[in-house]
């Protein structure tokens, strides 16, 4: 894979890159209007999406950082994003051009004050995994194989300016309006800032590993503080293949169920017991080792779940509360899905919309066991998402809905559901975490 010798770090450099990308997108729209004269709307639109997805991703992968992280987040929105974007942006999870070896050594030295060969017995300057915020290298010390994650230069310093550049695109895409919309962007900005603090990530990683050590078939690496800093993390190198690679070839239902139960128990224990959750459940953060155990990595993005959100959020997961109109409406107000300044039309529309969404999406919590290989269940979720994403009625209304805590909680559940469906896990015990 081609390497990168330089990353734009100044506001002007990064803004210029996005402006040039905007110009390419403009050209793609001109092609689209021309295509509509000779091709069907579906063919023309498909080509537009493919061209835009490629041009936008090519730009973001050179910028890296929070701009690329937003693309990674969007790739998980399979029910609302066109497939071309999902396929391209999903590469941001674990397959982007890495820094070149000379830039790796220069970056490492600037972070640690000394080159890697003075800290490790051996250090491979060629990355084995490059993502949105950092890349991983293999090292050895005292006979132990290590993984060393190095943050890209300029990432932490450019978060606010990057988000300011992508904010108009996100607001249009998700139909966010109103003066209080900043709370959502502040939530994302805060989490991205946390993700660039590797001292915090190492602390969170050790806490979660200790708290979840009792969960069967789940493993974590050991972390080394003396070989880590605010921009570098050293941990055990964990052997295994990415979860997406494993699911693509696996045909053993028993193994799928074993991994699925471990993954589900891991998330339910965090959410319901720790009230703090690994809010970045994409395939690049999980490995499957040769014994078919699940390895959990990368705890930079952790979401604390406050009680005043947790309680109504899960009260809306019970069938009786969904069926009881007054209770249901009350919980929608508590969760800021309905607002005091809503019109009657908005109250009716969003009440009906979320009743339909929650009646479907919470089905796994209505039974003791659930079949996550059920294509019909996931097909209905996708169809519902597509229907509302195309709703002209919804576009006329303020899409600024829900507590800021929804951003990472919904991201967690959408990501978890997608991973469970990829595994095709069956007959999972939903409340197994209670008896572990």
C-alpha positions in Angstrom: 0.0 0.0 0.0 1.2 3.5 -0.8 2.5 5.4 2.2 2.1 9.1 3.2 5.2 11.3 3.7 3.3 14.3 5.0 -0.1 15.1 6.6 -1.6 18.6 6.2 -1.6 19.9 9.8 -2.5 23.6 9.6 -6.1 24.9 9.4 -5.4 26.5 6.0 -3.8 23.3 4.5 -6.7 21.1 5.7 -9.4 23.6 4.6 -7.8 23.9 1.2 -7.9 20.1 0.8 -11.6 20.0 1.6 -12.3 22.9 -0.7 -10.6 21.2 -3.6 -12.6 18.1 -2.8 -15.8 20.2 -2.9 -14.8 21.3 -6.4 -14.6 17.6 -7.5 -18.0 16.9 -6.0 -19.4 19.9 -8.0 -18.0 18.3 -11.2 -19.5 15.0 -10.3 -22.9 16.7 -10.1 -22.5 18.2 -13.5 -21.8 14.7 -14.8 -24.9 13.5 -13.0 -27.1 16.0 -14.7 -25.6 15.0 -18.1 -26.1 11.3 -17.2 -29.8 11.9 -16.5 -30.3 12.9 -20.2 -29.1 9.5 -21.4 -29.5 7.1 -18.5 -32.1 6.2 -15.9 -32.3 8.2 -12.6 -31.1 5.1 -10.7 -28.1 4.6 -12.9 -27.2 8.3 -12.8 -27.6 8.5 -9.1 -25.5 5.4 -8.5 -22.7 6.8 -10.5 -22.9 10.1 -8.6 -22.7 8.3 -5.3 -19.7 6.2 -6.4 -17.8 9.2 -7.7 -18.5 11.3 -4.7 -17.7 8.6 -2.2 -14.4 7.9 -3.9 -13.4 11.6 -4.1 -14.4 12.4 -0.5 -12.7 9.3 0.9 -9.5 10.0 -1.1 -9.4 13.4 0.5 -10.2 12.3 4.0 -7.7 9.5 4.1 -4.9 12.0 3.4 -6.2 14.4 6.1 -6.7 11.5 8.6 -7.8 12.6 12.1 -11.3 13.6 13.1 -12.4 14.2 9.4 -11.6 10.5 8.6 -13.1 9.4 12.0 -16.4 11.0 11.0 -16.3 9.0 7.7 -15.8 5.9 9.8 -18.8 6.7 12.0 -20.9 7.3 8.9 -19.9 3.9 7.4 -21.8 2.3 10.2 -25.0 4.0 9.3 -25.9 1.3 6.8 -29.6 2.0 6.9 -29.4 5.6 5.8 -26.1 6.0 3.8 -26.0 5.0 0.1 -24.1 1.7 -0.3 -21.2 3.4 -2.2 -20.5 5.5 0.8 -20.7 2.6 3.2 -18.3 0.6 1.2 -15.7 3.4 0.8 -16.0 4.9 4.2 -15.8 1.5 5.9 -12.1 1.3 4.8 -11.5 4.0 7.4 -12.0 1.3 10.1 -8.7 -0.5 9.5 -7.3 0.1 5.9 -6.0 3.5 5.1 -2.6 4.6 3.7 0.0 4.5 6.6 2.8 7.0 7.3 6.1 6.3 5.6 8.9 4.8 7.7 10.9 8.1 7.9 7.8 10.0 9.0 7.1 7.3 11.6 10.5 7.7 13.2 10.3 11.5 13.1 6.8 11.3 14.7 7.8 8.8 17.3 10.9 10.9 18.3 8.8 14.1 18.6 6.4 12.2 21.0 8.8 10.3 23.1 12.0 12.3 22.9 14.0 9.4 21.5 13.7 7.1 18.5 12.0 3.7 18.8 15.2 1.7 18.6 16.3 3.1 21.9 13.1 1.8 23.6 12.5 -1.6 22.0 14.9 -4.5 21.1 13.3 -4.3 17.6 10.8 -2.0 15.9 9.3 -2.5 12.4 8.8 0.9 10.8 6.3 -0.5 8.4 2.8 -0.3 9.8 0.6 -3.4 10.1 -2.6 -1.5 10.6 -3.5 2.1 9.8 -6.8 3.7 10.8 -8.3 7.2 11.3 -6.3 8.5 14.3 -3.3 6.3 14.5 -1.4 3.3 13.1 0.1 0.2 14.6 3.6 -1.2 14.4 5.1 -4.5 15.7 8.0 -4.3 18.2 9.8 -6.7 20.5 11.2 -6.2 24.0 12.6 -8.9 26.3 11.3 -11.6 24.0 7.8 -10.3 24.0 6.0 -9.3 20.8 4.3 -5.9 21.2 1.9 -3.7 19.3 2.8 0.0 19.3 0.1 2.5 18.3 1.4 5.9 17.1 -1.0 8.8 16.7 -0.8 10.8 13.4 0.9 14.2 13.7 -1.5 17.2 14.1 -4.6 15.1 14.8 -5.3 16.3 18.3 -4.7 20.0 17.3 -7.0 19.9 14.3 -10.2 18.4 15.9 -12.2 21.6 16.4 -11.3 23.1 13.0 -12.0 19.8 11.2 -15.4 19.5 12.8 -16.2 23.1 11.8 -15.5 22.1 8.2 -17.6 19.0 8.2 -20.4 20.4 10.4 -22.5 21.9 7.4 -22.3 18.6 5.6 -23.5 16.7 8.7 -26.3 19.1 9.4 -27.6 18.7 5.9 -27.3 15.0 5.9 -29.1 14.5 9.2 -31.5 17.5 8.8 -30.2 19.1 12.0 -31.5 22.7 12.6 -31.9 25.1 15.5 -29.6 27.0 17.8 -29.2 24.1 20.3 -27.8 21.8 17.6 -24.3 22.6 18.9 -24.8 20.2 21.8 -24.4 17.3 19.3 -21.2 18.6 17.8 -19.8 19.4 21.3 -20.5 15.8 22.2 -18.6 14.5 19.2 -15.8 17.0 19.7 -15.4 15.9 23.3 -15.2 12.3 22.4 -12.7 12.9 19.6 -10.5 14.9 22.0 -10.6 12.0 24.5 -9.7 9.6 21.7 -6.4 11.5 21.1 -5.4 11.2 24.7 -3.6 7.9 24.8 -2.9 8.1 28.5 -6.7 8.2 29.1 -7.2 5.4 26.6 -4.7 3.2 28.4 -6.3 3.9 31.7 -9.8 3.0 30.3 -8.4 -0.1 28.6 -7.0 -1.4 31.9 -10.2 -0.6 33.8 -12.5 -2.4 31.2 -10.1 -5.4 31.0 -10.1 -5.8 34.7 -13.9 -5.4 35.1 -14.7 -7.8 32.2 -12.1 -10.4 32.8 -14.8 -12.9 34.1 -16.7 -12.9 30.7 -16.1 -16.2 29.0 -14.3 -16.4 25.6 -13.2 -12.7 25.8 -9.6 -11.5 25.9 -7.7 -8.2 26.2 -4.1 -7.2 25.7 -1.8 -6.1 28.5 -0.7 -2.5 28.4 2.7 -1.0 29.2 2.8 2.4 30.8 6.6 2.8 30.7 6.5 2.4 26.9 3.5 4.7 26.4 2.8 8.4 26.3 0.0 10.8 25.5 0.4 10.0 21.8 1.9 6.4 21.9 0.5 3.2 23.4 2.4 0.0 23.8 0.5 -3.2 24.4 0.7 -7.0 23.8 0.5 -8.0 20.2 -2.6 -10.1 19.9 -2.7 -12.7 17.2 -5.9 -13.1 15.2 -7.9 -11.9 12.3 -10.3 -9.0 12.1 -13.8 -9.9 12.9 -15.0 -9.0 9.4 -12.4 -11.3 7.8 -13.5 -14.1 10.1 -17.2 -13.7 9.5 -16.6 -13.6 5.7 -15.3 -17.2 5.7 -16.8 -18.8 8.8 -19.4 -21.6 8.3 -19.3 -23.1 11.8 -22.5 -22.1 13.6 -21.3 -23.2 17.0 -18.3 -20.9 16.8 -20.5 -18.0 15.6 -22.7 -18.5 18.6 -19.8 -18.7 21.0 -18.3 -15.4 19.6 -21.7 -13.7 19.4 -22.5 -14.6 23.1 -19.1 -13.2 24.2 -19.7 -10.0 22.2 -23.2 -9.5 23.5 -22.3 -10.3 27.1 -19.4 -7.8 26.9 -21.7 -5.0 25.8 -24.6 -5.8 28.1 -22.3 -6.0 31.1 -20.7 -2.6 30.3 -24.0 -0.9 29.7 -26.1 -2.3 32.5 -23.4 -2.8 35.2 -20.6 -0.5 34.5 -22.8 2.2 32.9 -19.9 3.0 30.6 -19.5 1.5 27.2 -17.0 0.9 24.4 -18.8 3.1 21.9 -16.8 2.2 18.8 -18.0 -1.3 17.9 -16.6 -1.8 14.4 -14.9 -4.9 13.1 -11.4 -3.3 13.2 -11.6 -3.2 17.0 -12.2 -7.0 17.4 -10.0 -10.0 16.6 -10.7 -13.7 16.5 -7.8 -15.8 17.7 -6.9 -19.4 16.8 -8.9 -20.7 19.7 -12.0 -18.8 18.5 -11.9 -16.4 21.4 -12.9 -12.7 20.9 -10.1 -10.1 21.5 -11.3 -6.6 22.3 -9.1 -3.6 21.3 -9.0 0.2 21.3 -10.8 1.8 24.3 -10.3 5.4 23.3 -14.0 6.0 22.7 -15.8 5.2 26.0 -19.3 6.7 26.7 -20.4 7.2 30.3 -24.2 6.6 30.5 -25.8 8.9 33.1 -28.8 7.5 35.1 -31.2 10.2 33.9 -30.6 8.9 30.4 -30.1 5.2 31.1 -33.5 4.8 32.9 -35.9 6.2 30.3 -33.8 4.8 27.4 -34.2 1.2 28.6 -37.7 1.7 29.9 -38.6 2.3 26.2 -37.2 -1.1 25.4 -40.1 -2.9 27.2 -43.2 -3.9 25.2 -45.6 -2.7 27.9 -44.1 0.8 27.9 -44.1 1.0 24.1 -47.8 -0.1 24.1 -48.9 2.4 26.8 -49.4 5.7 25.0 -49.1 8.0 28.0 -46.0 6.3 29.3 -44.5 6.2 25.8 -45.1 9.9 25.2 -43.7 10.8 28.7 -40.4 8.9 28.0 -40.1 10.7 24.6 -40.1 14.0 26.4 -37.7 12.8 29.0 -35.3 11.7 26.2 -35.7 15.1 24.4 -37.2 13.3 21.3 -40.3 15.4 21.7 -39.8 19.1 22.6 -41.9 21.6 24.4 -41.9 23.9 21.4 -43.1 21.2 19.0 -46.2 21.8 16.9 -49.1 19.3 17.1 -48.0 18.0 13.7 -44.4 17.4 14.9 -45.6 15.7 18.1 -47.8 13.3 16.1 -45.2 12.7 13.4 -42.3 11.9 15.7 -44.4 10.0 18.2 -45.6 7.7 15.4 -42.1 7.5 13.8 -40.3 6.5 17.1 -43.1 4.1 18.0 -42.5 2.3 14.8 -38.7 2.4 15.2 -38.6 1.3 18.8 -41.2 -1.5 18.3 -38.8 -3.0 15.8 -35.4 -2.1 17.1 -36.0 -3.3 20.7 -37.2 -6.7 19.7 -34.1 -8.5 21.0 -34.9 -7.3 24.5 -38.5 -8.7 24.4 -37.4 -12.3 24.6 -35.0 -14.5 26.6 -33.0 -15.5 23.4 -32.7 -13.9 20.0 -31.6 -15.0 16.5 -29.2 -12.4 15.1 -28.9 -14.3 11.9 -32.6 -13.3 11.1 -32.3 -11.5 7.7 -35.9 -10.5 7.9 -35.4 -8.5 11.1 -32.4 -6.7 9.7 -34.1 -6.2 6.4 -37.0 -4.4 8.2 -34.5 -2.1 10.0 -32.8 -1.2 6.7 -36.2 -0.7 5.0 -37.4 1.6 7.8 -34.2 3.6 7.7 -34.3 4.0 4.0 -38.0 5.0 4.1 -37.5 7.8 6.7 -34.2 9.0 5.0 -36.3 9.7 1.9 -39.3 11.1 3.7 -40.2 14.6 2.3 -42.3 15.2 5.4 -39.4 14.6 7.7 -37.2 17.0 5.8 -39.6 19.8 6.5 -39.3 19.3 10.2 -36.4 19.9 12.6 -34.3 16.8 12.8 -32.7 18.1 15.9 -34.1 15.3 18.1 -33.0 13.5 21.3 -30.6 13.9 24.1 -26.9 14.3 23.1 -26.3 10.9 24.7 -28.2 9.3 21.8 -25.2 9.9 19.5 -22.9 7.4 21.0 -25.5 5.0 22.5 -27.2 4.7 19.1 -23.8 4.3 17.4 -23.0 1.5 19.9 -26.2 -0.4 19.2 -26.2 0.0 15.5 -22.6 -1.1 15.4 -23.3 -4.0 17.8 -26.3 -5.2 15.8 -24.3 -5.1 12.6 -21.5 -7.2 14.1 -24.0 -9.7 15.5 -25.7 -10.0 12.0 -22.3 -10.4 10.4 -21.5 -13.2 12.8 -25.0 -14.8 12.1 -25.2 -15.7 15.8 -28.3 -17.7 16.9 -30.1 -18.3 20.1 -28.2 -15.8 22.1 -29.1 -15.4 25.8 -30.0 -11.7 26.1 -29.7 -11.4 29.8 -26.7 -13.7 30.3 -24.6 -11.0 31.8 -26.7 -11.1 35.0 -25.5 -14.6 35.9 -21.9 -14.4 34.8 
